[in-house]
């Protein structure tokens, strides 16, 4: 039996016929909804450019990391568009995803309901010459050698509803169970699987709106893998600074207390910018081998700025008292 080093193990975790979580984790998912749900495009009524970077399990060679840049905009009161470019890596494998999003939105009750579709194309690359083993890899035909790549198209969709103080969305970003094999052998060893996401959150206004409590939830399911969820509670102070904590379920099968707990902070900078960061404390058996996970993001808002919050909220979402205080 081959005794692979960590990079080999990480590669096999991704490339095996995995009915497991294949998509990236983002602790600050509430600032990155477009990555999960195409119907989010245009929901804030303005235009937003977002950059985000995540380093998971700091200190472990070949651990997962991701970088992304997204843009979404409301073309008018009913149509939103978006796009994203994401780079993910684990071990000797890199994955690049280019995606376009379209959402049609209409008034429903006190908010707007959106139906979104997306089209994506992925480039998967693996430098298999970097694998390390104590026996020749060439003797196993299931493991290709050298530099390998594959291009995989896909499409997805979702629904999303938001009002001044509430949002909920359901999505499947990739419908097709496409092969992502890098081997030329017959049969399918690895494939993309459908990931189902349900997200929701709401605002609870305290102290005459000077403090807003914001519970956020992201529920994740893929066939054959344990149910997973991110649970967040944040507080925004004076529409300027946000601090919170999150808990991610999962972890070890035996005696599990979850995958991680996290601290999050973010702050507005003027009318056009917002920055934020999070740090995850690992709860699984890997906690002895890594220094946690870190994530950074930055938003740039385009469009009107008639008062606090207006750079990322359209006036049609004003509260009945004329204020414009939404944070998602």
Secondary structure, 3 states (H helix, E strand, C coil): CCCCCHHHHHHHHHHCCCCCCCCCCCCCHHHCHHHCCHHHCCCCCCEEEEEEEEECCCCCCCCCEEEEEEEEEECCCCEEEEEEEEEEEECCEEEEEEEEEEEEEEEECCEEEEEEEEEEEEEEEEEHHHCCCCCCHHHCCCCCCCEEEEEEEEEEEEEEEECCCEEEEEEECCCCCCECCCCCCCCCCCECCCEEEEEEEEEEEECCCCEEEEEEEEEEEECCCCCEEEEEEEEEECCCEEEEEEEECCCCCCCCCCCEEEEEEEEEECCCEEEEEEEEEECCHHHHCCCCEEEEEEEEEECCCCCCCHHHCCHHHCCCCCCCCCCC
